């Protein structure tokens, strides 16, 4: 460039009105964005420092580290330092089978190993038959019943704490794991792990917190004020276990293999000395029954004592059967009277507990049949009230029920869902599909019928498979029809006697629907029919146990079988 030469500036380009508008819009949008970010930041700062402590309008309830306040049907009452929950809320959180006994106007509640009675006047609670002085009783408020749960900690096996400052009541099950840790610095407890989250409590360095869970760098914790929220896991140290999960050990490890060892109420317990039953781990002798007068009858005697000794020496558990058969056969009213009276039920339960202790038994098998349909719920009450008393002394409660497809007094008299929920085992007596009252010849226990009813137990009745025992028959029936096809006779035939009952020249036919061999032959002008129960047919039914992951097998009754049955059971159960 030559000296003195001028640099000419380019003239500024004038913006059009549209371009000016666009630039203004960009500037405005940028300003709005910056302002929004400042607002969000300010809100975040306010939220992060805002504590909702003391802002509970009503008492919050935290059960096993879960705030259940929104699920409460009624408010939590606190009067004179006694904490009350409504009967509906107790039913929701602790005992869905809670019951008001009309005879005495007392509330009967059960939980695990406890059954308790509490009234509306005296400050006394009866737990498992023993009275205990307490500082409150059940009350009524606005037509709602409330129970003093803080006085019932022993019943529900919980510890309770009331944080007045934060208006929180915590209830923790003593059989559940609890872990604690120490916080390593002052910090805020957040309502979530999100970037923007409310501060629900503040912790100081060295404070203990309950650790609920940890995941992805955050721990869910509960503070000493009952607040549940999140902190970073790295802010915790010295985690320790306050208590472990208490899991009930099953009496029978693996599958149950039970056989009923029946003898009549007018006979004595059988002498099984020198006998072993391969694969069986539970025997159920018919030690007890309800008389025609409605009394509990102990028919064990010295022979029963010897029987229990034999069983225990061979490693078998003993769950004797309590039958209402004599009472049921004479009158439905006797069983009805028993189950409908709380006092009679209590006395029967005490009698059961007494003999279980006296004879060193391992459980009980309740076999009540032929009951009124309208007594279904009260029979369930008997099982609800019996089971905790049995659990208290480490014994098993098993209950026999029929298929859910029969008559009022045979099938519709059981609430299988409740029984299956409460008892240790519910036993499906999968036989008498065509029984002694049938006017039509048919199988005693067809595979298709058994499978269909198992589906009903598991799906419709919602029985847990690990509680359901499938009972199979060691017998069948010989049906005799006249020339017109009318049933004129039906005879029970033990498995071991089937081959000698059927003429040798009769050919067996396999029926795939029922998975049984079938025979039909003429004799004395009549037609005999039999659906045979043998190892092959039993194996088909027992295969349903593994297929559905059921608790095991039961067999009615010992002595009717052929010798190869026990080995088949053992193999099919995988023992």
C-alpha positions as CSV (number, residue, x, y, z in Angstrom):
1,X,0.0,0.0,0.0
2,X,1.4,3.4,-0.9
3,X,2.1,6.0,1.8
4,X,-0.8,8.3,2.2
5,X,-3.3,6.1,0.6
6,X,-6.7,6.1,2.3
7,X,-8.5,3.0,3.4
8,X,-12.0,3.2,2.3
9,X,-14.6,1.8,4.8
10,X,-17.3,-0.4,3.4
11,X,-20.7,1.3,4.0
12,X,-22.8,-0.4,6.8
13,X,-25.5,-2.6,5.5
14,X,-28.8,-1.4,6.5
15,X,-31.1,-4.0,8.1
16,X,-34.5,-4.4,6.7
17,X,-37.5,-4.0,9.1
18,X,-38.0,-7.9,9.0
19,X,-34.4,-8.5,10.0
20,X,-34.7,-6.0,12.8
21,X,-37.8,-7.8,14.0
22,X,-36.1,-11.2,13.8
23,X,-33.1,-10.0,15.8
24,X,-35.3,-8.5,18.5
25,X,-37.1,-11.8,18.8
26,X,-33.8,-13.6,19.2
27,X,-32.7,-11.1,21.9
28,X,-36.1,-11.5,23.7
29,X,-36.0,-15.3,23.6
30,X,-32.5,-15.3,24.9
31,X,-33.4,-13.0,27.7
32,X,-36.5,-15.1,28.6
33,X,-34.4,-18.3,28.6
34,X,-31.8,-16.7,30.9
35,X,-34.6,-15.4,33.1
36,X,-36.3,-18.9,33.2
37,X,-33.0,-20.5,34.1
38,X,-32.5,-18.0,36.9
39,X,-36.1,-18.8,38.1
40,X,-35.5,-22.5,38.0
41,X,-32.2,-22.1,39.8
42,X,-33.9,-19.9,42.5
43,X,-36.7,-22.5,42.9
44,X,-34.2,-25.3,43.1
45,X,-32.3,-23.4,45.8
46,X,-35.5,-22.7,47.7
47,X,-36.8,-26.3,47.3
48,X,-33.5,-27.7,48.3
49,X,-33.6,-25.7,51.6
50,X,-37.3,-26.1,52.2
51,X,-38.0,-28.7,55.0
52,X,-41.6,-30.1,55.4
53,X,-40.8,-31.1,59.0
54,X,-43.7,-30.1,61.2
55,X,-45.9,-29.5,58.2
56,X,-47.9,-32.8,58.5
57,X,-51.5,-31.9,59.0
58,X,-52.3,-35.3,60.4
59,X,-50.2,-38.0,62.0
60,X,-48.3,-39.9,59.4
61,X,-48.0,-43.7,59.8
62,X,-44.8,-45.5,58.6
63,X,-45.0,-49.3,58.7
64,X,-41.8,-51.2,57.9
65,X,-40.2,-48.2,56.2
66,X,-43.2,-47.4,54.0
67,X,-45.4,-44.3,54.6
68,X,-48.9,-45.8,54.5
69,X,-50.7,-42.7,55.5
70,X,-52.5,-42.4,52.1
71,X,-53.8,-46.0,52.6
72,X,-55.3,-45.3,55.9
73,X,-59.1,-45.8,56.1
74,X,-59.3,-43.8,59.3
75,X,-57.1,-41.4,61.2
76,X,-54.4,-42.5,63.6
77,X,-55.7,-41.6,67.1
78,X,-53.3,-40.6,69.9
79,X,-54.9,-40.2,73.3
80,X,-53.1,-40.1,76.6
81,X,-50.0,-41.5,74.9
82,X,-51.9,-44.5,73.6
83,X,-51.8,-45.0,69.8
84,X,-55.0,-46.3,68.2
85,X,-55.7,-47.7,64.8
86,X,-59.1,-48.4,63.4
87,X,-60.2,-52.0,63.1
88,X,-60.3,-51.6,59.3
89,X,-56.7,-50.4,59.3
90,X,-55.6,-53.2,61.6
91,X,-57.3,-55.6,59.1
92,X,-55.5,-53.9,56.2
93,X,-52.0,-53.9,57.7
94,X,-51.8,-56.7,60.3
95,X,-54.8,-59.1,60.5
96,X,-57.2,-59.4,57.6
97,X,-59.1,-62.1,59.6
98,X,-59.8,-59.8,62.6
99,X,-63.2,-60.6,64.0
100,X,-65.7,-59.1,66.5
101,X,-67.1,-61.9,68.6
102,X,-70.8,-61.3,69.1
103,X,-71.2,-63.5,72.2
104,X,-68.8,-61.4,74.4
105,X,-68.5,-58.3,72.2
106,X,-64.8,-58.7,72.2
107,X,-62.4,-58.4,69.2
108,X,-60.4,-61.5,68.3
109,X,-57.3,-60.9,66.4
110,X,-54.6,-63.3,65.2
111,X,-51.1,-62.7,63.9
112,X,-48.4,-65.4,63.3
113,X,-48.1,-67.2,66.7
114,X,-50.6,-65.1,68.6
115,X,-54.4,-65.0,69.1
116,X,-55.7,-62.2,71.3
117,X,-59.0,-61.1,72.8
118,X,-59.6,-57.5,73.7
119,X,-62.8,-55.9,74.9
120,X,-64.3,-52.4,75.3
121,X,-64.3,-52.1,79.1
122,X,-61.5,-53.7,81.0
123,X,-57.8,-52.9,80.4
124,X,-57.0,-56.5,79.9
125,X,-55.9,-58.4,76.9
126,X,-55.9,-62.2,76.6
127,X,-53.0,-63.6,74.5
128,X,-52.8,-67.3,73.8
129,X,-55.0,-68.1,76.8
130,X,-53.3,-65.8,79.3
131,X,-54.6,-62.5,80.6
132,X,-52.3,-59.5,80.6
133,X,-52.9,-56.1,82.2
134,X,-52.6,-53.1,79.8
135,X,-53.3,-49.4,79.9
136,X,-56.2,-49.2,77.4
137,X,-59.0,-51.1,75.7
138,X,-60.8,-50.9,72.4
139,X,-62.9,-47.8,71.9
140,X,-65.6,-46.5,69.6
141,X,-65.4,-43.2,67.9
142,X,-67.9,-42.0,65.3
143,X,-69.2,-45.6,64.9
144,X,-65.7,-46.8,64.2
145,X,-63.9,-49.3,66.4
146,X,-60.3,-48.5,67.3
147,X,-57.7,-50.8,68.9
148,X,-54.9,-49.6,71.2
149,X,-52.0,-51.0,69.0
150,X,-49.4,-49.5,71.2
151,X,-50.6,-51.9,73.9
152,X,-50.7,-54.8,71.5
153,X,-47.1,-54.8,70.4
154,X,-46.7,-58.4,71.7
155,X,-49.6,-59.6,69.5
156,X,-48.3,-58.1,66.2
157,X,-44.6,-58.5,67.1
158,X,-43.8,-54.8,66.4
159,X,-42.0,-51.9,68.0
160,X,-43.7,-48.6,67.9
161,X,-42.3,-45.1,68.2
162,X,-44.2,-41.7,68.2
163,X,-42.2,-38.7,67.0
164,X,-44.4,-35.8,68.3
165,X,-42.2,-33.1,66.7
166,X,-42.7,-34.5,63.2
167,X,-46.1,-36.0,63.7
168,X,-44.9,-39.5,62.6
169,X,-45.7,-42.9,64.1
170,X,-43.4,-45.7,63.1
171,X,-44.2,-49.4,63.4
172,X,-41.5,-52.0,62.7
173,X,-41.9,-55.8,62.6
174,X,-39.3,-57.4,64.8
175,X,-38.9,-60.4,62.5
176,X,-37.7,-58.2,59.6
177,X,-34.2,-57.1,58.9
178,X,-33.1,-53.7,60.0
179,X,-29.8,-52.0,59.1
180,X,-28.4,-48.7,60.4
181,X,-25.5,-46.5,59.4
182,X,-23.9,-43.2,60.5
183,X,-23.8,-40.1,58.3
184,X,-20.4,-38.6,57.7
185,X,-21.3,-35.0,57.3
186,X,-24.1,-32.5,57.6
187,X,-26.5,-33.0,54.7
188,X,-30.0,-32.7,53.4
189,X,-32.3,-35.6,52.9
190,X,-34.1,-35.4,49.6
191,X,-37.5,-36.6,48.6
192,X,-36.1,-38.3,45.4
193,X,-32.8,-38.7,43.6
194,X,-33.8,-36.2,40.9
195,X,-31.6,-33.1,40.4
196,X,-34.4,-30.9,41.7
197,X,-35.9,-32.4,44.9
198,X,-37.3,-31.1,48.1
199,X,-35.4,-31.4,51.3
200,X,-37.5,-33.3,53.7
201,X,-35.1,-33.4,56.6
202,X,-31.6,-32.4,57.6
203,X,-29.0,-34.6,59.2
204,X,-26.0,-33.7,61.3
205,X,-22.6,-35.5,61.1
206,X,-22.7,-38.6,63.3
207,X,-26.4,-39.1,63.2
208,X,-27.8,-42.7,62.9
209,X,-30.2,-43.5,60.1
210,X,-32.0,-46.6,59.1
211,X,-30.8,-47.9,55.7
212,X,-33.7,-49.1,53.7
213,X,-32.0,-49.8,50.4
214,X,-29.1,-48.7,48.2
215,X,-28.9,-48.4,44.5
216,X,-27.0,-46.4,41.8
217,X,-25.0,-44.3,44.3
218,X,-28.0,-43.3,46.4
219,X,-29.4,-44.8,49.7
220,X,-33.0,-44.7,50.7
221,X,-33.0,-44.0,54.5
222,X,-35.3,-43.2,57.4
223,X,-34.3,-40.5,59.8
224,X,-34.8,-40.4,63.5
225,X,-37.8,-38.1,62.9
226,X,-39.5,-40.8,60.8
227,X,-38.8,-39.1,57.4
228,X,-38.0,-41.3,54.5
229,X,-35.8,-40.0,51.7
230,X,-32.5,-40.2,49.8
231,X,-28.9,-39.3,50.4
232,X,-25.7,-40.3,48.6
233,X,-24.4,-43.6,49.7
234,X,-20.9,-42.3,50.0
235,X,-22.2,-40.1,52.9
236,X,-22.8,-43.3,55.0
237,X,-20.3,-45.2,57.1
238,X,-20.2,-48.0,59.6
239,X,-23.3,-49.8,58.4
240,X,-24.4,-52.5,60.8
241,X,-27.3,-54.9,61.1
242,X,-29.6,-54.3,64.0
243,X,-31.6,-57.5,63.4
244,X,-31.8,-60.2,60.8
245,X,-34.8,-61.5,58.9
246,X,-36.4,-64.3,60.9
247,X,-37.6,-67.0,58.5
248,X,-39.7,-69.8,59.9
249,X,-38.0,-73.1,59.3
250,X,-40.2,-75.7,57.7
251,X,-40.8,-78.9,59.6
252,X,-40.6,-80.9,56.4
253,X,-37.6,-80.2,54.2
254,X,-38.6,-81.0,50.6
255,X,-41.9,-82.6,49.6
256,X,-44.4,-83.9,52.1
257,X,-45.2,-87.6,51.8
258,X,-48.0,-88.3,54.2
259,X,-50.1,-91.4,54.6
260,X,-53.2,-91.7,56.7
261,X,-53.1,-94.6,59.1
262,X,-56.8,-95.0,59.9
263,X,-58.3,-97.1,62.6
264,X,-61.9,-96.8,63.8
265,X,-62.9,-94.9,67.0
266,X,-63.8,-98.3,68.6
267,X,-60.4,-99.8,68.0
268,X,-56.9,-99.1,69.3
269,X,-53.9,-97.6,67.5
270,X,-52.2,-100.2,65.3
271,X,-48.9,-101.8,66.3
272,X,-46.4,-100.8,63.6
273,X,-43.3,-102.1,65.4
274,X,-40.8,-103.4,62.8
275,X,-42.6,-101.7,60.0
276,X,-41.0,-99.1,57.7
277,X,-42.6,-97.1,54.9
278,X,-40.0,-96.1,52.4
279,X,-40.2,-92.4,51.4
280,X,-42.9,-91.4,53.8
281,X,-42.1,-88.6,56.2
282,X,-45.5,-88.0,57.9
283,X,-48.0,-90.4,59.3
284,X,-51.5,-89.4,60.3
285,X,-53.1,-91.9,62.7
286,X,-56.8,-91.4,63.6
287,X,-56.1,-90.6,67.3
288,X,-58.9,-88.1,67.9
289,X,-62.5,-87.4,66.9
290,X,-65.6,-85.6,67.8
291,X,-68.2,-87.8,69.5
292,X,-71.9,-87.8,68.7
293,X,-72.3,-85.7,71.9
294,X,-69.9,-83.0,70.5
295,X,-67.1,-83.9,72.8
296,X,-63.4,-84.2,72.0
297,X,-62.4,-87.8,72.3
298,X,-58.8,-88.9,72.7
299,X,-58.4,-92.4,71.3
300,X,-54.6,-92.6,71.4
301,X,-54.0,-94.4,74.7
302,X,-50.9,-96.4,75.5
303,X,-51.0,-97.9,72.0
304,X,-50.9,-94.4,70.6
305,X,-47.8,-93.6,72.7
306,X,-46.1,-96.7,71.3
307,X,-47.1,-95.6,67.8
308,X,-45.6,-92.1,68.2
309,X,-42.4,-93.7,69.5
310,X,-42.2,-96.0,66.5
311,X,-42.8,-93.1,64.1
312,X,-40.2,-90.9,65.6
313,X,-37.6,-93.7,65.7
314,X,-38.1,-94.1,62.0
315,X,-37.9,-90.4,61.3
316,X,-41.6,-89.8,60.6
317,X,-43.5,-86.7,61.8
318,X,-46.8,-87.5,63.5
319,X,-49.8,-85.3,62.5
320,X,-52.8,-87.2,63.9
321,X,-56.2,-86.8,62.4
322,X,-59.0,-85.1,64.3
323,X,-62.3,-86.2,62.6
324,X,-65.8,-85.1,63.1
325,X,-67.0,-88.2,61.3
326,X,-69.1,-89.7,64.2
327,X,-70.7,-86.4,64.8
328,X,-71.2,-85.6,61.1
329,X,-72.7,-89.0,60.4
330,X,-75.3,-88.5,63.2
331,X,-76.1,-84.8,62.8
332,X,-74.9,-81.7,61.1
333,X,-76.1,-79.8,64.1
334,X,-73.3,-81.0,66.4
335,X,-70.5,-79.7,64.1
336,X,-72.5,-76.6,63.6
337,X,-72.8,-75.9,67.3
338,X,-69.0,-76.4,67.8
339,X,-67.9,-74.0,65.0
340,X,-70.4,-71.3,65.8
341,X,-69.5,-70.9,69.5
342,X,-66.2,-69.1,70.3
343,X,-66.1,-70.7,73.8
344,X,-66.6,-74.2,72.4
345,X,-63.9,-73.5,69.7
346,X,-61.6,-72.3,72.4
347,X,-62.1,-75.4,74.5
348,X,-61.6,-77.6,71.5
349,X,-58.3,-75.8,70.7
350,X,-57.1,-76.1,74.3
351,X,-57.9,-79.9,74.1
352,X,-55.9,-80.2,70.9
353,X,-52.9,-78.3,72.3
354,X,-53.0,-80.4,75.5
355,X,-52.8,-83.8,73.6
356,X,-50.2,-82.4,71.2
357,X,-47.9,-81.7,74.2
358,X,-48.8,-84.8,76.1
359,X,-48.1,-87.2,73.2
360,X,-45.1,-85.2,71.7
361,X,-46.9,-84.7,68.4
362,X,-45.6,-82.8,65.5
363,X,-48.9,-81.4,64.2
364,X,-52.6,-82.0,63.7
365,X,-54.7,-82.9,60.7
366,X,-58.2,-81.5,60.8
367,X,-60.6,-83.7,58.8
368,X,-64.1,-82.1,59.2
369,X,-66.6,-83.2,56.6
370,X,-70.4,-83.0,56.0
371,X,-70.9,-79.5,57.3
372,X,-73.5,-76.9,56.6
373,X,-72.7,-74.5,53.8
374,X,-73.7,-71.6,56.0
375,X,-71.1,-72.6,58.6
376,X,-68.3,-72.1,56.1
377,X,-67.0,-68.9,57.6
378,X,-67.2,-70.3,61.2
379,X,-65.2,-73.4,60.3
380,X,-62.6,-71.0,58.9
381,X,-62.7,-69.2,62.2
382,X,-61.8,-72.4,63.9
383,X,-58.7,-72.8,61.7
384,X,-57.8,-69.1,62.1
385,X,-57.9,-69.5,65.9
386,X,-56.2,-72.9,66.0
387,X,-53.2,-72.2,63.8
388,X,-51.4,-69.5,65.9
389,X,-51.7,-71.7,69.0
390,X,-50.1,-74.6,67.1
391,X,-47.3,-72.3,65.7
392,X,-46.6,-71.1,69.2
393,X,-45.4,-74.6,70.1
394,X,-43.8,-75.3,66.8
395,X,-46.4,-77.6,65.4
396,X,-48.1,-77.9,62.0
397,X,-51.8,-77.4,61.1
398,X,-53.0,-79.2,58.1
399,X,-56.6,-79.2,56.9
400,X,-58.4,-81.7,54.6
401,X,-60.8,-80.3,52.0
402,X,-62.8,-81.7,49.1
403,X,-62.9,-80.7,45.5
404,X,-64.6,-77.3,44.9
405,X,-67.2,-78.8,42.6
406,X,-69.7,-80.7,44.8
407,X,-72.7,-80.5,47.0
408,X,-73.5,-78.0,49.7
409,X,-72.5,-80.1,52.7
410,X,-69.6,-81.8,50.9
411,X,-67.9,-79.1,48.9
412,X,-69.5,-75.7,49.4
413,X,-68.9,-75.8,53.2
414,X,-65.2,-74.9,52.8
415,X,-63.6,-71.5,52.2
416,X,-60.5,-72.9,50.6
417,X,-58.8,-69.5,50.1
418,X,-59.0,-68.6,53.8
419,X,-58.0,-72.1,54.9
420,X,-55.1,-72.1,52.5
421,X,-54.0,-68.7,53.6
422,X,-54.0,-69.5,57.4
423,X,-53.1,-73.2,57.7
424,X,-49.6,-74.5,57.1
425,X,-51.0,-77.0,54.6
426,X,-54.3,-77.5,52.8
427,X,-54.9,-81.1,51.6
428,X,-57.0,-81.7,48.5
429,X,-58.7,-85.1,49.0
430,X,-58.7,-85.9,45.2
431,X,-61.0,-88.9,45.3
432,X,-64.6,-89.9,45.5
433,X,-65.2,-88.2,42.2
434,X,-67.9,-90.8,42.0
435,X,-68.5,-91.9,45.6
436,X,-70.8,-93.9,47.7
437,X,-73.7,-91.6,47.1
438,X,-73.4,-91.7,43.3
439,X,-76.1,-93.3,41.2
440,X,-73.9,-93.6,38.2
441,X,-70.8,-95.7,37.7
442,X,-67.6,-93.8,37.2
443,X,-64.0,-93.4,38.2
444,X,-63.0,-92.6,41.7
445,X,-60.3,-90.2,40.8
446,X,-59.8,-89.5,37.1
447,X,-56.7,-87.6,36.0
448,X,-58.7,-85.0,34.1
449,X,-60.9,-84.3,37.1
450,X,-57.9,-84.1,39.4
451,X,-56.1,-81.7,37.1
452,X,-59.1,-79.5,36.6
453,X,-59.7,-79.1,40.3
454,X,-56.0,-78.5,41.0
455,X,-56.3,-75.6,38.5
456,X,-59.3,-74.3,40.5
457,X,-57.3,-74.5,43.8
458,X,-54.4,-72.7,42.4
459,X,-56.1,-70.1,40.2
460,X,-59.6,-69.6,41.4
461,X,-59.1,-70.2,45.1
462,X,-55.6,-68.7,44.8
463,X,-53.9,-71.3,47.0
464,X,-50.1,-71.0,47.1
465,X,-48.7,-74.2,45.5
466,X,-46.2,-74.7,48.3
467,X,-49.1,-75.1,50.8
468,X,-51.2,-77.5,48.7
469,X,-50.8,-81.2,49.2
470,X,-52.5,-83.6,46.7
471,X,-54.1,-86.6,48.4
472,X,-54.6,-89.7,46.2
473,X,-56.6,-92.9,46.8
474,X,-55.1,-96.3,47.4
475,X,-58.5,-97.8,46.5
476,X,-61.1,-97.9,43.8
477,X,-64.7,-99.1,43.4
478,X,-66.3,-102.0,41.7
479,X,-69.7,-100.9,40.2
480,X,-72.4,-103.4,39.4
481,X,-75.2,-102.4,37.0
482,X,-78.3,-104.4,36.1
483,X,-79.4,-105.0,32.6
484,X,-81.1,-101.6,32.4
485,X,-77.9,-99.8,33.4
486,X,-79.0,-99.0,37.0
487,X,-76.3,-99.2,39.7
488,X,-77.3,-101.9,42.1
489,X,-74.1,-102.2,44.0
490,X,-70.8,-100.4,44.6
491,X,-67.9,-102.0,46.6
492,X,-64.7,-100.3,47.8
493,X,-61.7,-102.3,46.6
494,X,-58.2,-101.8,48.0
495,X,-55.4,-101.6,45.4
496,X,-53.8,-104.8,46.8
497,X,-57.1,-106.7,46.2
498,X,-57.9,-105.5,42.7
499,X,-56.2,-108.3,40.8
500,X,-57.9,-111.0,42.9
501,X,-61.3,-109.2,42.4
502,X,-61.1,-109.1,38.6
503,X,-61.4,-112.4,36.7
504,X,-58.1,-113.3,35.1
505,X,-59.5,-113.5,31.6
506,X,-60.8,-110.0,31.6
507,X,-58.8,-107.6,29.4
508,X,-57.9,-104.2,30.7
509,X,-58.3,-101.1,28.5
510,X,-56.3,-97.9,29.0
511,X,-58.5,-94.8,29.2
512,X,-56.3,-91.8,28.4
513,X,-58.7,-89.1,29.6
514,X,-58.8,-90.5,33.1
515,X,-55.4,-92.2,32.7
516,X,-56.6,-95.4,34.2
517,X,-57.0,-99.0,33.1
518,X,-60.7,-99.9,32.8
519,X,-62.5,-103.3,32.9
520,X,-66.0,-104.3,32.2
521,X,-67.4,-107.8,32.4
522,X,-70.6,-109.7,32.9
523,X,-71.3,-111.7,36.0
524,X,-74.6,-113.3,37.1
525,X,-76.5,-111.4,34.5
526,X,-75.1,-108.0,35.6
527,X,-72.4,-105.8,34.3
528,X,-69.4,-105.1,36.6
529,X,-67.3,-102.0,35.9
530,X,-64.0,-100.8,37.5
531,X,-61.7,-97.9,36.8
532,X,-58.5,-99.4,38.2
533,X,-56.2,-97.6,40.6
534,X,-52.6,-98.9,40.2
535,X,-49.1,-97.6,40.2
536,X,-49.5,-96.4,36.6
537,X,-52.6,-94.4,37.3
538,X,-51.2,-93.0,40.6
539,X,-48.0,-92.0,38.9
540,X,-50.0,-89.9,36.4
541,X,-51.7,-88.0,39.2
542,X,-48.6,-87.6,41.3
543,X,-46.8,-86.1,38.3
544,X,-49.0,-83.1,38.8
545,X,-47.2,-82.3,42.0
546,X,-43.9,-81.6,40.4
547,X,-45.6,-80.0,37.4
548,X,-47.4,-77.5,39.7
549,X,-44.7,-77.3,42.4
550,X,-47.1,-78.5,45.0
551,X,-46.1,-79.2,48.7
552,X,-46.4,-83.0,48.4
553,X,-48.6,-86.0,48.4
554,X,-50.9,-87.7,50.9
555,X,-52.5,-91.2,50.5
556,X,-55.7,-92.7,51.9
557,X,-55.1,-95.1,53.5
558,X,-52.1,-97.1,54.7
559,X,-52.6,-100.8,54.2
560,X,-54.6,-100.6,51.0
561,X,-51.6,-100.1,48.7
562,X,-49.5,-102.5,46.7
563,X,-45.9,-102.6,47.8
564,X,-44.6,-100.7,44.7
565,X,-46.5,-97.5,45.6
566,X,-44.0,-96.2,48.0
567,X,-41.0,-96.4,45.7
568,X,-43.0,-94.7,42.9
569,X,-44.0,-91.8,45.3
570,X,-40.3,-91.5,46.3
571,X,-39.1,-91.3,42.8
572,X,-41.8,-88.9,41.6
573,X,-41.3,-86.5,44.5
574,X,-37.6,-86.6,43.9
575,X,-36.7,-87.7,47.4
